[in-house]
Amino acid sequence: MVETLDGIPTDAWDALRQAIDFIPQGVAVFDRDLRIVTSNSRYAELLDVPAELIRPGTALYDLALHVARRGDFGSGDAINLAVQRVQELTQSHATVSQRLGAKGQVLEFHSARLPDGGLVISFADVTARVEAETELATINQTLEGRVEERTAALIQVNAELEAARAKADAANRDKTRFFAAASHDLLQPLNAARLYTSTLVERAGGTGLDELAHSIEASLSAVEEIMSALLDISRIDAGAVKPASVPFQVRDLLKKVDVEFAPLALKKEISLRLVDTSLSAIGDRALVARIIQNLVSNAIKYTKPGGRVLVGARLRGTRVRFDVIDTGIGFNKDQHALIFAEFSRLEHGARMAQGLGLGLSIVKRLVSALGLTMELESKEGRGSRFSLFMPYHRSMKVPLEPPPPREPASNLAGLRILCVDNERAILDAMEGLLGGWGCDVRSARSLKDIDKDGLLLGWLPDLVLMDYHLDQTSGLDAIEWLRHNVGGHLPAALVTADRTPAVRALAEERGITVVTKPVKPAALRASISQLAGQRGRKVVEG
């Protein structure tokens, strides 16, 4: 039995809290009444306040009043100083400020309002940076007329700055490695939680618990969105994204968009139309796909039921223009720059959908990293068009083909599926979800367990869902082993929290679908239907 908190495995919460405690900045989240919801240990350490003042439920004003009485805000009436400080942190959508701490250190505060009216405050000790800036300013003031002294000082300062830059680069690399390692451990329990919750949603219909189940599912989706965005931003800013430009078929991107977003569009009663094309482009296929996915996700998120989203590409001179067009809420020209800023959301968009406003910020970073250009047109209340331009690749035209019919959910009944994952909780959750769809499911934690338990004796799977990071081998090698023993046409999907382009490229070379964790049930169902169709076609062809 997996211990849960409000239906979510407690190890997911523990892992997330432990990860936050590794962040060198102090972080605290306040609700719409400006009372503490949670904070990390660094928050209390840098503020140097009693433990009772950082407990959940403590008012931001009480915390500010304590600090004001201690003298951190300077001389004057403590009550007025506390009120002024709270106003400084909350009067704008996002603020940046500096002040002295209790020990004389310089603290830099960043605050941002959340869509629900809450507040996130993060701060760090920037004393060393400020001292270096002050020292540099002092040196610059005394340089004139002292050529020899100036040269020596500049050499020293440049050496210190180079050392600081190298240290910062090393810290960025360490942060990237940490996020990459932590992401797997964090996404694993989150994946199990989402699968359990999806099963609960399907089984709670009409029981009075369906509203609660949907609320839990929405909260988990928000956590997943934030984590994915932070991981992407961390990798891009640290220079870990290394584009590899190769020719690729635009049609491949359209197929991925169809598999991932068709179920969501159907659920929201939005018409998602993908225009097939034989065009080829040059670029990093995985990173371009990430851009298109973010744009389509945004289009669906901010389009009302009954609206339309169109995705397609056309040739414009020597470039391919990839368009994502919607009939959503739109925005005016004055807001073009604002929508690409981190944690920035338009007021009518914030009322319509949850989020932190990171999707288009990631798009902007990726477009810059790839050296591409993007255009946008929008009219408030009428919709938007985002256009990504990529170099055109002249290749043999591939005949247009109608999109394959989507398999109805009922066709999954009786489908034999083998699930392999080294986390028992994920296997249990997957069995519950797939079993609810009528599938015949068997699971194992490794190839050794498959052999030991005799899972394939008198039972052959129609397809396999395989984790990538197994204890004894990689999921890709495990799939090859199964194909050798079960049949070379065995359809397979790699279900993994590893989002690196290298893993995706290896899987695609072997004809293996990639499903990223945390798994979206609708996308998983679409992928399974597609894989089942592959199995059927291979049997006919054989």
C-alpha positions as CSV (number, residue, x, y, z in Angstrom):
1,M,0.0,0.0,0.0
2,V,1.5,3.4,-1.0
3,E,1.1,6.0,1.6
4,T,-0.6,9.1,0.2
5,L,-1.4,12.7,1.2
6,D,-4.7,13.9,-0.3
7,G,-4.5,11.0,-2.8
8,I,-0.9,11.8,-3.8
9,P,2.0,9.6,-2.8
10,T,3.9,11.2,0.1
11,D,7.2,10.4,-1.5
12,A,6.3,12.8,-4.3
13,W,5.8,15.6,-1.8
14,D,9.0,14.6,0.1
15,A,11.1,14.5,-3.1
16,L,9.8,17.9,-4.2
17,R,10.5,19.5,-0.7
18,Q,14.0,18.0,-0.6
19,A,14.8,19.4,-4.0
20,I,13.6,22.9,-3.0
21,D,15.9,22.6,0.1
22,F,18.9,22.2,-2.2
23,I,18.2,25.6,-3.9
24,P,20.7,28.2,-2.5
25,Q,18.0,30.9,-2.5
26,G,15.4,31.3,0.2
27,V,11.9,30.5,-1.2
28,A,8.5,31.0,0.3
29,V,5.0,30.8,-1.1
30,F,2.1,32.8,0.4
31,D,-1.6,32.4,-0.3
32,R,-4.0,35.1,-1.5
33,D,-4.4,36.3,2.1
34,L,-0.6,36.6,2.3
35,R,-0.1,33.8,4.7
36,I,2.7,31.3,4.4
37,V,1.9,28.1,2.6
38,T,5.4,26.6,2.6
39,S,9.1,27.6,2.6
40,N,12.5,26.0,2.4
41,S,15.1,25.9,5.1
42,R,17.2,28.5,3.4
43,Y,14.4,31.0,3.8
44,A,14.5,30.9,7.6
45,E,18.3,30.7,7.7
46,L,18.8,33.9,5.6
47,L,16.1,35.9,7.3
48,D,17.4,34.7,10.8
49,V,13.9,34.7,12.3
50,P,12.3,32.4,15.0
51,A,10.8,29.1,13.8
52,E,7.2,30.2,14.7
53,L,7.4,33.0,12.2
54,I,7.9,30.7,9.2
55,R,5.2,28.2,10.1
56,P,2.3,27.7,7.6
57,G,-0.4,30.3,8.3
58,T,1.9,33.1,9.5
59,A,1.0,36.4,7.9
60,L,3.6,38.2,5.8
61,Y,2.9,41.4,7.8
62,D,3.8,39.6,11.1
63,L,7.1,38.5,9.5
64,A,7.8,42.0,8.2
65,L,6.9,43.6,11.6
66,H,9.4,41.4,13.4
67,V,12.1,42.3,10.9
68,A,11.2,46.0,11.1
69,R,11.4,46.0,14.9
70,R,14.8,44.4,14.7
71,G,16.0,47.4,12.7
72,D,16.5,45.7,9.3
73,F,14.4,48.4,7.5
74,G,16.2,51.3,9.2
75,S,14.9,53.9,11.7
76,G,11.3,54.9,12.0
77,D,8.0,53.5,13.2
78,A,8.1,49.7,12.9
79,I,4.5,49.4,12.0
80,N,4.7,51.9,9.1
81,L,8.0,50.3,7.9
82,A,6.4,46.8,7.9
83,V,3.3,48.1,6.0
84,Q,5.6,49.8,3.4
85,R,7.6,46.7,3.0
86,V,4.6,44.5,2.3
87,Q,3.3,47.0,-0.2
88,E,6.7,47.0,-2.0
89,L,6.5,43.2,-2.3
90,T,2.9,43.1,-3.5
91,Q,2.1,46.3,-5.4
92,S,3.4,45.0,-8.8
93,H,3.2,41.8,-10.7
94,A,6.9,41.3,-10.1
95,T,9.4,43.2,-8.0
96,V,13.2,43.2,-7.3
97,S,14.7,44.9,-4.3
98,Q,17.7,44.9,-2.1
99,R,18.2,45.5,1.6
100,L,20.6,44.8,4.5
101,G,20.0,41.6,6.5
102,A,20.3,41.1,10.3
103,K,24.0,40.3,10.0
104,G,24.8,43.2,7.6
105,Q,24.7,41.1,4.5
106,V,23.1,42.4,1.3
107,L,19.9,40.5,0.4
108,E,18.2,40.7,-3.0
109,F,14.5,39.9,-3.1
110,H,12.4,38.8,-6.0
111,S,8.6,38.6,-5.6
112,A,5.9,37.6,-8.1
113,R,2.1,37.4,-7.8
114,L,0.5,34.1,-8.6
115,P,-2.6,33.8,-10.8
116,D,-4.8,32.9,-7.7
117,G,-3.6,36.1,-5.9
118,G,-0.9,34.4,-3.9
119,L,2.7,35.5,-3.7
120,V,6.1,33.8,-4.3
121,I,9.2,35.4,-2.7
122,S,12.7,34.3,-3.3
123,F,15.9,36.0,-2.1
124,A,19.6,35.4,-1.9
125,D,22.7,36.7,-0.2
126,V,24.4,38.9,-2.9
127,T,27.0,40.5,-0.6
128,A,29.9,39.2,-2.5
129,R,28.5,40.5,-5.8
130,V,27.7,44.0,-4.4
131,E,31.1,44.2,-2.7
132,A,32.8,43.3,-6.0
133,E,30.7,45.9,-7.9
134,T,31.4,48.6,-5.2
135,E,35.1,47.8,-5.3
136,L,35.2,48.0,-9.1
137,A,33.4,51.3,-9.0
138,T,35.9,52.6,-6.5
139,I,38.8,51.5,-8.7
140,N,37.3,53.1,-11.7
141,Q,37.0,56.4,-9.9
142,T,40.8,56.5,-9.1
143,L,42.1,55.2,-12.4
144,E,42.4,58.6,-14.3
145,G,45.9,59.8,-14.5
146,R,47.4,56.7,-13.0
147,V,48.3,54.6,-16.0
148,E,50.6,52.1,-14.4
149,E,48.4,51.6,-11.3
150,R,45.3,51.4,-13.6
151,T,46.9,48.7,-15.7
152,A,47.8,46.6,-12.7
153,A,44.4,47.1,-11.1
154,L,42.6,46.2,-14.3
155,I,44.6,43.0,-14.6
156,Q,43.7,42.1,-11.1
157,V,40.1,43.0,-11.5
158,N,39.9,41.1,-14.8
159,A,41.4,38.1,-13.2
160,E,38.9,38.2,-10.4
161,L,36.0,38.7,-12.8
162,E,37.3,35.7,-14.9
163,A,37.5,33.6,-11.8
164,A,34.0,34.7,-10.8
165,R,32.7,33.9,-14.3
166,A,34.3,30.5,-14.2
167,K,32.8,29.9,-10.8
168,A,29.4,31.0,-12.1
169,D,29.7,28.8,-15.2
170,A,30.7,25.9,-12.9
171,A,27.7,26.6,-10.7
172,N,25.4,26.7,-13.8
173,R,26.8,23.3,-14.9
174,D,26.3,21.9,-11.4
175,K,22.8,23.2,-11.4
176,T,22.0,21.7,-14.7
177,R,23.4,18.3,-13.6
178,F,21.4,18.5,-10.4
179,F,18.2,19.3,-12.2
180,A,18.8,16.5,-14.7
181,A,19.4,14.0,-11.9
182,A,16.7,15.3,-9.7
183,S,14.2,15.4,-12.5
184,H,14.1,11.6,-12.9
185,D,13.6,11.1,-9.1
186,L,11.0,13.8,-9.0
187,L,9.1,12.7,-12.1
188,Q,8.9,9.0,-11.2
189,P,6.6,9.4,-8.1
190,L,4.8,12.2,-9.9
191,N,4.2,9.9,-12.8
192,A,2.7,7.2,-10.4
193,A,0.5,9.9,-8.8
194,R,-0.9,11.0,-12.2
195,L,-1.6,7.4,-13.2
196,Y,-3.4,6.7,-9.9
197,T,-5.3,9.9,-10.2
198,S,-6.4,9.2,-13.8
199,T,-7.7,5.9,-12.6
200,L,-9.5,7.6,-9.8
201,V,-11.0,10.2,-12.2
202,E,-12.4,7.4,-14.5
203,R,-13.8,5.4,-11.6
204,A,-15.2,8.4,-9.5
205,G,-17.7,9.5,-12.2
206,G,-21.1,9.8,-10.6
207,T,-19.9,9.0,-7.1
208,G,-19.6,12.5,-5.7
209,L,-15.8,12.3,-5.7
210,D,-15.3,13.2,-9.3
211,E,-14.9,16.9,-8.6
212,L,-12.2,16.1,-6.0
213,A,-10.5,13.7,-8.4
214,H,-10.4,16.3,-11.2
215,S,-9.0,18.9,-8.7
216,I,-6.2,16.6,-7.8
217,E,-5.5,15.8,-11.5
218,A,-5.4,19.6,-12.2
219,S,-2.9,20.2,-9.4
220,L,-0.6,17.4,-10.5
221,S,-0.8,18.8,-14.1
222,A,0.3,22.2,-12.8
223,V,3.2,20.7,-10.9
224,E,4.3,18.8,-14.0
225,E,4.1,22.0,-16.2
226,I,6.2,24.0,-13.7
227,M,8.8,21.3,-13.4
228,S,9.1,20.7,-17.1
229,A,9.4,24.5,-17.7
230,L,12.1,24.9,-15.0
231,L,14.1,22.0,-16.4
232,D,13.9,23.4,-19.9
233,I,14.9,26.9,-18.8
234,S,17.8,25.6,-16.7
235,R,19.2,23.5,-19.6
236,I,18.9,26.4,-22.1
237,D,20.4,29.1,-19.8
238,A,23.3,26.8,-18.8
239,G,24.2,26.2,-22.4
240,A,23.4,22.5,-22.2
241,V,21.2,22.7,-25.3
242,K,23.4,21.8,-28.3
243,P,21.4,22.1,-31.5
244,A,22.1,19.5,-34.3
245,S,20.7,20.6,-37.6
246,V,19.6,17.7,-39.9
247,P,16.9,17.4,-42.6
248,F,13.6,16.1,-41.4
249,Q,10.0,15.7,-42.7
250,V,7.6,18.3,-41.4
251,R,5.0,15.6,-41.5
252,D,6.7,13.8,-38.6
253,L,6.1,16.9,-36.4
254,L,2.5,17.0,-37.4
255,K,2.1,13.3,-36.4
256,K,3.5,14.0,-32.9
257,V,1.2,17.0,-32.5
258,D,-1.7,14.9,-33.4
259,V,-0.9,12.1,-31.0
260,E,-0.2,14.4,-28.1
261,F,-2.8,17.1,-28.5
262,A,-5.8,15.5,-30.3
263,P,-7.2,14.0,-27.1
264,L,-6.9,17.3,-25.2
265,A,-8.5,19.3,-28.0
266,L,-11.4,16.7,-28.2
267,K,-11.8,17.1,-24.4
268,K,-12.0,20.9,-24.7
269,E,-14.4,20.6,-27.7
270,I,-11.9,22.4,-29.9
271,S,-11.3,21.6,-33.6
272,L,-7.6,20.7,-34.1
273,R,-6.8,20.5,-37.8
274,L,-3.4,19.5,-39.1
275,V,-2.6,20.2,-42.7
276,D,-0.5,17.4,-44.2
277,T,2.6,18.4,-46.2
278,S,5.5,16.8,-48.1
279,L,7.9,19.6,-47.2
280,S,11.3,19.0,-45.6
281,A,13.1,21.4,-43.3
282,I,16.6,21.7,-41.7
283,G,17.0,22.0,-38.0
284,D,17.2,20.2,-34.7
285,R,14.0,18.1,-34.9
286,A,13.6,17.5,-31.2
287,L,14.0,21.2,-30.3
288,V,11.8,22.4,-33.1
289,A,9.2,19.9,-31.9
290,R,9.5,21.4,-28.4
291,I,8.7,24.9,-29.9
292,I,5.7,23.6,-31.8
293,Q,4.4,21.7,-28.9
294,N,4.5,24.7,-26.6
295,L,2.8,26.9,-29.3
296,V,0.0,24.3,-29.9
297,S,-0.4,23.8,-26.1
298,N,-0.8,27.6,-25.7
299,A,-3.3,27.8,-28.6
300,I,-5.5,25.0,-27.1
301,K,-5.2,26.4,-23.6
302,Y,-6.4,29.9,-24.6
303,T,-9.1,28.9,-27.1
304,K,-12.6,28.6,-25.9
305,P,-14.8,25.5,-26.6
306,G,-16.1,25.5,-30.1
307,G,-13.0,27.3,-31.4
308,R,-10.4,26.1,-33.9
309,V,-6.6,25.5,-34.0
310,L,-4.9,25.0,-37.3
311,V,-1.3,23.7,-37.6
312,G,0.5,23.4,-40.9
313,A,3.5,24.5,-43.0
314,R,4.1,26.2,-46.4
315,L,7.1,27.2,-48.5
316,R,8.1,30.8,-48.5
317,G,11.1,31.4,-50.7
318,T,14.0,29.4,-49.3
319,R,12.3,28.9,-45.9
320,V,9.5,26.8,-44.5
321,R,7.0,28.7,-42.5
322,F,5.4,26.6,-39.8
323,D,2.1,28.1,-38.6
324,V,0.1,27.6,-35.4
325,I,-3.2,29.5,-35.8
326,D,-6.0,29.7,-33.3
327,T,-9.3,31.5,-32.8
328,G,-8.5,32.1,-29.1
329,I,-8.5,35.2,-26.9
330,G,-5.6,37.0,-28.7
331,F,-3.8,40.1,-27.6
332,N,-2.9,43.6,-28.9
333,K,0.4,44.8,-30.3
334,D,1.4,46.5,-27.1
335,Q,1.5,43.2,-25.4
336,H,3.7,41.3,-27.9
337,A,6.9,41.7,-25.8
338,L,5.1,41.1,-22.5
339,I,3.9,37.6,-23.5
340,F,7.5,36.3,-23.9
341,A,8.6,37.4,-20.4
342,E,9.0,34.9,-17.6
343,F,6.1,34.7,-15.1
344,S,4.2,37.2,-17.3
345,R,0.5,36.5,-18.2
346,L,-2.1,38.7,-19.6
347,E,-5.0,39.4,-17.3
348,H,-7.7,37.8,-19.4
349,G,-5.5,34.8,-20.1
350,A,-4.8,34.3,-16.3
351,R,-8.6,34.2,-15.7
352,M,-9.0,31.6,-18.4
353,A,-6.3,29.0,-17.6
354,Q,-3.8,28.2,-14.9
355,G,0.0,28.5,-15.4
356,L,3.0,30.6,-14.6
357,G,3.6,32.1,-18.0
358,L,6.8,30.1,-18.8
359,G,5.8,28.4,-22.1
360,L,6.4,31.3,-24.5
361,S,9.6,32.2,-22.6
362,I,10.9,28.8,-23.4
363,V,9.9,29.2,-27.0
364,K,11.8,32.5,-27.2
365,R,15.0,30.9,-25.7
366,L,14.8,27.9,-28.1
367,V,14.2,30.1,-31.2
368,S,17.3,32.1,-30.2
369,A,19.4,29.0,-29.5
370,L,18.5,27.6,-32.9
371,G,19.2,30.9,-34.7
372,L,15.6,30.9,-36.2
373,T,13.1,33.6,-36.6
374,M,9.5,33.8,-35.5
375,E,6.6,36.1,-36.4
376,L,3.3,36.6,-34.6
377,E,0.1,38.3,-35.5
378,S,-2.9,38.7,-33.1
379,K,-6.1,40.5,-32.6
380,E,-7.6,40.7,-29.2
381,G,-10.7,38.6,-29.0
382,R,-10.2,37.1,-32.5
383,G,-7.1,34.8,-32.3
384,S,-3.4,34.6,-33.0
385,R,-0.9,33.3,-35.5
386,F,2.6,32.2,-34.5
387,S,4.9,31.5,-37.4
388,L,8.3,29.8,-37.1
389,F,10.7,30.0,-40.1
390,M,13.2,27.2,-40.8
391,P,15.6,26.6,-43.8
392,Y,14.0,24.6,-46.6
393,H,15.5,21.3,-47.6
394,R,15.1,20.1,-51.2
395,S,14.4,16.4,-51.1
396,M,12.3,13.8,-52.9
397,K,8.6,14.7,-52.5
398,V,6.8,12.2,-50.2
399,P,3.2,11.6,-51.5
400,L,0.5,13.1,-49.2
401,E,-1.5,10.5,-47.4
402,P,-4.6,10.8,-45.3
403,P,-4.1,10.7,-41.6
404,P,-4.8,7.3,-40.1
405,P,-8.2,7.0,-38.4
406,R,-8.1,7.3,-34.7
407,E,-8.9,4.1,-32.9
408,P,-11.9,4.3,-30.6
409,A,-11.3,3.6,-26.9
410,S,-13.3,0.4,-27.1
411,N,-10.7,-1.1,-29.4
412,L,-8.3,-1.3,-26.5
413,A,-10.5,-4.0,-24.8
414,G,-8.6,-7.3,-24.7
415,L,-5.3,-5.8,-25.9
416,R,-2.4,-7.6,-24.3
417,I,0.2,-5.1,-22.9
418,L,3.5,-5.8,-21.2
419,C,4.6,-3.0,-18.8
420,V,8.2,-2.9,-17.6
421,D,9.4,-0.3,-15.0
422,N,11.8,-0.5,-12.0
423,E,9.2,1.3,-9.8
424,R,6.5,-1.0,-8.4
425,A,4.2,2.0,-7.6
426,I,4.3,3.0,-11.3
427,L,3.5,-0.6,-12.4
428,D,0.6,-0.8,-10.0
429,A,-0.8,2.5,-11.2
430,M,-0.3,1.5,-14.9
431,E,-2.1,-1.8,-14.3
432,G,-5.0,0.0,-12.7
433,L,-5.3,2.5,-15.5
434,L,-4.9,0.1,-18.4
435,G,-7.1,-2.5,-16.7
436,G,-9.8,0.1,-16.5
437,W,-9.6,0.4,-20.3
438,G,-10.2,-3.3,-20.6
439,C,-6.6,-4.2,-21.5
440,D,-4.9,-7.6,-20.5
441,V,-1.9,-6.3,-18.5
442,R,1.2,-8.0,-17.2
443,S,4.1,-6.2,-15.5
444,A,7.6,-6.7,-14.4
445,R,10.5,-4.7,-13.0
446,S,13.2,-6.2,-15.2
447,L,13.9,-8.8,-17.9
448,K,15.1,-11.1,-15.2
449,D,11.6,-10.9,-13.5
450,I,9.9,-11.6,-16.9
451,D,11.9,-14.8,-17.2
452,K,11.7,-15.8,-13.5
453,D,7.9,-15.3,-13.4
454,G,7.3,-16.9,-16.7
455,L,5.2,-14.0,-18.0
456,L,5.6,-15.0,-21.6
457,L,4.6,-18.6,-21.2
458,G,1.4,-19.1,-23.2
459,W,0.9,-15.3,-23.4
460,L,2.4,-13.0,-26.0
461,P,2.0,-9.2,-25.8
462,D,0.5,-7.1,-28.5
463,L,2.8,-4.3,-27.5
464,V,5.2,-3.3,-24.7
465,L,5.5,-0.1,-22.6
466,M,9.1,0.0,-21.4
467,D,10.9,2.3,-18.9
468,Y,14.3,3.6,-20.1
469,H,16.3,3.5,-16.8
470,L,16.1,-0.1,-15.7
471,D,18.4,-1.6,-13.0
472,Q,20.2,-4.1,-15.2
473,T,20.0,-2.6,-18.7
474,S,18.5,0.2,-20.8
475,G,14.9,0.0,-21.9
476,L,16.0,0.2,-25.6
477,D,18.1,-2.9,-25.2
478,A,15.3,-4.6,-23.3
479,I,12.9,-4.0,-26.2
480,E,15.4,-5.5,-28.6
481,W,15.6,-8.6,-26.4
482,L,11.8,-8.9,-26.3
483,R,11.6,-8.5,-30.1
484,H,14.2,-11.2,-30.5
485,N,12.2,-13.6,-28.3
486,V,8.6,-12.5,-29.1
487,G,8.8,-11.2,-32.6
488,G,10.6,-8.5,-34.5
489,H,7.4,-6.7,-35.2
490,L,6.5,-6.1,-31.6
491,P,5.3,-2.5,-31.3
492,A,6.9,-0.7,-28.3
493,A,6.9,2.6,-26.5
494,L,9.7,4.0,-24.3
495,V,8.0,5.5,-21.3
496,T,10.7,7.7,-19.7
497,A,11.4,10.8,-17.6
498,D,14.6,11.3,-19.6
499,R,13.9,14.1,-22.0
500,T,17.3,14.5,-23.6
501,P,17.4,14.6,-27.4
502,A,19.9,11.8,-27.5
503,V,17.5,9.3,-25.9
504,R,14.7,10.3,-28.3
505,A,17.0,10.0,-31.3
506,L,18.1,6.5,-30.3
507,A,14.5,5.4,-29.9
508,E,13.4,6.8,-33.2
509,E,16.3,5.1,-35.0
510,R,14.8,1.8,-33.7
511,G,11.3,2.6,-34.5
512,I,10.2,3.0,-30.9
513,T,7.7,5.6,-29.8
514,V,8.6,7.9,-26.9
515,V,6.1,8.7,-24.2
516,T,7.5,11.2,-21.6
517,K,6.8,11.0,-17.9
518,P,4.6,12.1,-16.2
519,V,2.3,10.2,-18.5
520,K,-0.7,12.0,-19.9
521,P,-3.5,9.3,-20.0
522,A,-5.2,10.7,-23.1
523,A,-1.8,10.8,-25.0
524,L,-1.0,7.4,-23.7
525,R,-4.3,6.0,-24.9
526,A,-3.7,7.6,-28.4
527,S,-0.1,6.1,-28.5
528,I,-1.4,2.7,-27.5
529,S,-4.1,2.8,-30.3
530,Q,-1.4,3.8,-32.8
531,L,0.9,1.0,-31.7
532,A,-2.0,-1.5,-31.8
533,G,-2.6,-0.4,-35.4
534,Q,1.0,-1.0,-36.2
535,R,0.7,-4.5,-34.9
536,G,-2.3,-5.2,-37.0
537,R,-0.7,-3.9,-40.2
538,K,2.4,-6.0,-39.6
539,V,0.4,-9.1,-39.2
540,V,-1.5,-8.4,-42.5
541,E,1.7,-7.6,-44.3
542,G,3.4,-10.7,-43.0
